[in-house]
Amino acid sequence: MTTYHFTGIKGSGMSALAQILDDLNQQVQGSDIEETIFTQKPLEKKGIPLLPFSAENIKGDQHVIMSAAYSETHEEIKRARELGLQVDLYPSFLGSFISQFTSVAITGSHGKTSTTGLLSHVLGSIRPTSYLIGDGTGKGTKDSSYFVFEACEYRRHFLNYAPDYCVMTNIDFDHPDYFSSVDDVVSAFQSMAMQVKKAIIACGDDPHLQQLQANVPIVYYGLEEDNDFQARSIKNTDQGTVFDVYIRGDLYGEFTIPGFGDHSVKNALAIISLCHYEGLQYEDVAKHLQTFLGVKRRFSEKVSGSQILIDDYAHHPTEIAATIEATKKKYKDRKVIAIFQPHTFTRTKTFLQEFADALSQADTVYLCEIFGSAREEKGTLTIENLQCLIDNALLINEHEVDQLLQYDDAVLLFMGAGDIQKYQRLYEESKQKK
């Protein structure tokens, strides 16, 4: 029996794919750095062998799946080539794998993971569904009708896929270490649009997505009137957000979601649009939208004494603004304290003023040192360059988290794509000692 060996198995997509193959009764193992990463927990729970990188891991009966973060110079890949084994980059393997299902790719500059998680939950509650979510969650279901997966635009990786459907949440300028401008990002999404086989579900409130040309129907959703699927009468309640959906001007029905903020409503509209296009029943979709518990590191909440602690992956100004908006709508009577760790010097430098504008919507801002990337030069930018653009912004390091104790009854919003979770963990530990 062939063993699938994952070189770089702790990557979020790699971990999720390994879980899927294991669920489908394939032999799976993998290797990575020895540092503990949250994506390895579900692998350990399944008993999937996790090895340190070594050429000795590679044997003659293996099919090697290689993380896009590594190259042909990696010792395991060199050994696999010597043995004549099949070696596939993760995006390439996934592109072939999805062909056995009705596949739904979820892409966009923001909201991919939350939308993938929501669609996986709703479809999976109605019909057999396999899914791959960018938070490291994967599930393989035998005889699946659908395969829902997150498709990342970075380095145009999503062009490895030719899905039946593609949900496009938005287009924004991000990953400035690769994309040269927003027009460059638009061109990547345009290329992706031409590879979709059945239909595109796109947010019509985004002017860039309105420019798309495709060989399949484009169904638009959003809050503005000219969308095919429009949300109206949006209300915040103790249970979440309630809104009516109109299809081309005709009332379709009322929906309730646990989330808050316009971005949560739009994510739900994407799911409603896709499910309606596939002929699923309104009652089923409405029922399961209400029971979604969220995905890892996307508005993950916990109560800590008088405070609410929220962990969120937001690392781009658009995402930060949306997360703060959602926090204020859910916790209208509490102060919002933002603790933010910028992710990569390139992104921080490119969007310095935009970060300042977004963070200024919080009541108080604490800034952590910039979390750098191995693929970039540090340069001369420092966290003080961002601090001076935000009124009364404060700096914080992992040894100074006690200063957050002063904010009784507040929401502490920890945001970032690096190791911001470390700050929250240390803060919780400090509270227990008090």
TAZI-V401824 format. One record per residue. N is the residue number from 0. SS is DSSP state (H for helix, E for strand, - for the rest). D_FIRST is the distance of its C-alpha to the first C-alpha in Angstrom with 1 decimal. Layout:
BEGIN
[[N	SS	D_FIRST] [N	SS	D_FIRST]]
END
This chain:
BEGIN
[[0	-	0.0] [1	-	3.8] [2	E	6.4] [3	E	9.7] [4	E	12.5] [5	E	16.0] [6	E	18.9] [7	-	21.8] [8	-	20.1] [9	-	23.5] [10	-	24.9] [11	H	25.8] [12	H	23.8] [13	H	20.8] [14	H	20.9] [15	H	21.4] [16	H	18.5] [17	H	16.1] [18	H	17.6] [19	H	17.2] [20	H	13.4] [21	H	13.3] [22	H	15.7] [23	-	13.6] [24	-	10.9] [25	-	8.5] [26	E	7.5] [27	E	10.7] [28	E	13.1] [29	E	16.2] [30	E	19.4] [31	E	23.0] [32	-	26.6] [33	-	27.5] [34	-	30.2] [35	-	29.6] [36	-	29.2] [37	H	29.4] [38	H	26.2] [39	H	24.2] [40	H	25.6] [41	H	23.3] [42	H	20.2] [43	H	21.6] [44	H	22.5] [45	H	18.9] [46	-	17.9] [47	-	15.8] [48	E	16.2] [49	E	19.0] [50	E	19.8] [51	E	22.9] [52	-	22.6] [53	-	21.9] [54	H	20.7] [55	H	19.1] [56	H	16.5] [57	-	14.9] [58	-	12.4] [59	-	11.3] [60	-	7.5] [61	E	8.8] [62	E	10.5] [63	E	13.8] [64	E	16.1] [65	E	19.6] [66	-	22.5] [67	-	25.5] [68	-	27.6] [69	-	26.2] [70	-	26.7] [71	-	25.6] [72	-	27.5] [73	-	25.2] [74	H	24.0] [75	H	20.3] [76	H	20.6] [77	H	22.6] [78	H	20.0] [79	H	17.2] [80	H	19.8] [81	H	20.6] [82	-	17.0] [83	-	17.0] [84	-	14.1] [85	E	14.4] [86	E	16.6] [87	E	18.1] [88	E	21.0] [89	H	20.7] [90	H	23.4] [91	H	21.9] [92	H	18.4] [93	H	20.3] [94	H	22.5] [95	H	19.9] [96	H	18.2] [97	H	21.5] [98	H	22.2] [99	H	20.6] [100	-	23.3] [101	E	27.0] [102	E	26.9] [103	E	29.6] [104	E	30.1] [105	E	32.5] [106	E	34.4] [107	-	37.7] [108	-	39.4] [109	-	39.8] [110	-	38.4] [111	H	34.9] [112	H	33.2] [113	H	35.8] [114	H	35.7] [115	H	31.9] [116	H	32.0] [117	H	34.9] [118	H	33.4] [119	H	30.0] [120	H	32.1] [121	H	34.4] [122	H	31.9] [123	H	29.5] [124	H	32.4] [125	H	33.2] [126	-	30.0] [127	-	26.2] [128	E	25.5] [129	E	22.8] [130	E	24.2] [131	E	24.1] [132	E	27.4] [133	-	28.7] [134	-	29.5] [135	-	25.9] [136	E	25.3] [137	E	22.3] [138	E	21.4] [139	-	18.9] [140	-	20.4] [141	-	18.9] [142	-	21.0] [143	-	22.8] [144	-	26.0] [145	E	26.3] [146	E	24.5] [147	E	27.1] [148	E	26.7] [149	E	28.9] [150	-	29.6] [151	-	31.4] [152	-	34.1] [153	H	34.1] [154	H	33.8] [155	H	33.4] [156	H	29.7] [157	H	30.1] [158	H	30.7] [159	H	27.0] [160	-	27.1] [161	-	28.7] [162	-	28.9] [163	-	30.6] [164	E	32.9] [165	E	34.0] [166	E	36.1] [167	E	38.3] [168	-	40.2] [169	-	42.5] [170	-	42.9] [171	-	44.5] [172	-	44.8] [173	-	42.3] [174	-	40.1] [175	-	43.2] [176	-	41.2] [177	-	39.5] [178	-	41.6] [179	-	45.2] [180	-	46.8] [181	H	46.4] [182	H	46.8] [183	H	43.8] [184	H	41.8] [185	H	43.3] [186	H	42.2] [187	H	38.5] [188	H	38.7] [189	H	40.5] [190	H	37.7] [191	H	35.2] [192	H	37.5] [193	-	37.4] [194	-	33.6] [195	-	33.7] [196	-	33.3] [197	-	35.3] [198	E	37.5] [199	E	38.3] [200	E	39.6] [201	E	41.8] [202	E	44.4] [203	-	47.7] [204	-	49.5] [205	-	47.9] [206	-	50.1] [207	-	47.3] [208	H	45.1] [209	H	48.1] [210	H	48.0] [211	-	44.6] [212	-	44.4] [213	-	41.6] [214	-	40.8] [215	-	40.0] [216	E	42.2] [217	E	42.8] [218	E	43.6] [219	E	45.5] [220	E	45.9] [221	E	48.1] [222	-	51.4] [223	-	53.7] [224	-	55.4] [225	-	54.1] [226	-	50.4] [227	-	48.9] [228	E	47.8] [229	E	50.4] [230	E	50.8] [231	E	54.3] [232	E	56.3] [233	E	53.9] [234	E	54.9] [235	E	53.7] [236	E	53.8] [237	-	52.8] [238	-	49.6] [239	E	48.6] [240	E	49.6] [241	E	50.9] [242	E	51.4] [243	E	52.1] [244	E	50.0] [245	E	51.8] [246	E	50.1] [247	-	52.4] [248	-	55.4] [249	E	54.8] [250	E	53.9] [251	E	50.4] [252	E	50.4] [253	E	50.5] [254	E	47.5] [255	E	47.1] [256	E	44.6] [257	-	44.4] [258	-	44.6] [259	-	47.7] [260	-	48.8] [261	H	48.9] [262	H	45.4] [263	H	44.0] [264	H	46.0] [265	H	44.6] [266	H	41.0] [267	H	41.7] [268	H	43.4] [269	H	40.3] [270	H	38.3] [271	H	41.2] [272	H	41.5] [273	H	37.8] [274	H	37.8] [275	H	41.1] [276	H	39.8] [277	-	36.9] [278	-	39.4] [279	-	38.5] [280	-	41.4] [281	H	43.8] [282	H	43.9] [283	H	40.1] [284	H	40.0] [285	H	43.1] [286	H	42.0] [287	H	38.7] [288	H	40.2] [289	-	42.3] [290	-	39.5] [291	-	37.5] [292	-	37.4] [293	-	36.5] [294	-	33.8] [295	-	33.5] [296	-	36.4] [297	-	38.2] [298	-	41.5] [299	E	40.0] [300	E	43.1] [301	E	44.3] [302	E	47.8] [303	E	49.2] [304	-	52.7] [305	-	54.9] [306	E	52.5] [307	E	49.5] [308	E	46.8] [309	E	44.5] [310	E	41.5] [311	E	40.8] [312	-	38.8] [313	-	41.8] [314	-	42.3] [315	-	44.1] [316	H	47.7] [317	H	47.0] [318	H	44.5] [319	H	46.9] [320	H	49.7] [321	H	47.6] [322	H	46.5] [323	H	50.1] [324	H	51.4] [325	H	49.0] [326	H	50.0] [327	H	53.7] [328	H	53.3] [329	H	51.5] [330	-	53.7] [331	-	57.0] [332	-	59.2] [333	-	57.3] [334	-	57.4] [335	E	54.2] [336	E	53.5] [337	E	51.0] [338	E	49.1] [339	E	47.4] [340	E	45.3] [341	E	45.2] [342	E	41.8] [343	-	42.1] [344	H	45.5] [345	H	45.0] [346	H	44.7] [347	H	47.5] [348	H	49.9] [349	H	49.2] [350	-	49.9] [351	H	52.3] [352	H	55.0] [353	H	52.7] [354	H	51.1] [355	H	54.6] [356	H	55.6] [357	H	52.6] [358	H	52.9] [359	-	56.6] [360	-	56.0] [361	-	55.2] [362	-	58.1] [363	E	57.2] [364	E	54.7] [365	E	53.1] [366	E	51.3] [367	E	48.7] [368	E	48.1] [369	E	46.0] [370	E	42.3] [371	-	41.5] [372	-	38.4] [373	-	37.1] [374	-	37.4] [375	-	41.2] [376	-	44.5] [377	-	46.4] [378	-	49.8] [379	-	53.0] [380	-	52.1] [381	-	52.4] [382	H	52.2] [383	H	56.0] [384	H	56.0] [385	H	54.5] [386	H	56.6] [387	-	59.9] [388	-	59.1] [389	-	58.7] [390	-	61.8] [391	-	61.7] [392	-	58.0] [393	E	57.2] [394	E	54.7] [395	-	52.5] [396	-	50.2] [397	-	47.9] [398	-	50.9] [399	-	53.2] [400	H	51.4] [401	H	54.2] [402	H	56.4] [403	H	54.3] [404	H	55.8] [405	H	59.0] [406	-	57.7] [407	-	58.2] [408	-	57.0] [409	-	55.3] [410	E	51.8] [411	E	50.1] [412	E	47.7] [413	E	45.2] [414	E	43.8] [415	-	41.6] [416	-	38.2] [417	-	38.3] [418	-	38.7] [419	H	41.5] [420	H	39.9] [421	H	41.0] [422	H	44.6] [423	H	44.1] [424	H	42.5] [425	H	45.3] [426	H	47.9] [427	H	46.6] [428	H	46.7] [429	H	50.3] [430	H	51.4] [431	H	50.2] [432	H	52.4] [433	-	55.5]]
END
